[in-house]
Amino acid sequence: LDDLTALAVLPSMIDTPNNRRFAEPGADFDTWTKPDAIAKEIGAWLAKPYLRPNSGALIKVQSGKKGSDAVFNLVR
């Protein structure tokens, strides 16, 4: 069990086709978090376990300045 990590990723609005479909008129999709950015960070955690947050962590995810990246912040 020492190799297991349980944590929660708390994204802001994720830019998916379904979310766009139900978005409010005039929504700015450039401010939404891209799924690829979330997957890239989780992939890095899998490839390099020392980058992984501690078990039990809550990770807030927001869109980065470029729109295609994401910012991960430890909130607990």
VENTAKA-V448145 format. One record per helix or strand of 2 or more residues. SS is the DSSP state (@ for helix, = for strand). FROM is the first residue (numbers start at 0). TO is the last residue. If there is no record, write none. Layout:
# VENTAKA-V448145
ss = <SS/SS>
from = <FROM/FROM>
to = <TO/TO>
This chain:
# VENTAKA-V448145
ss = <=/=/@/@/=/@/@/=/=>
from = <7/13/16/28/32/34/48/57/69>
to = <10/14/20/30/33/46/50/62/73>
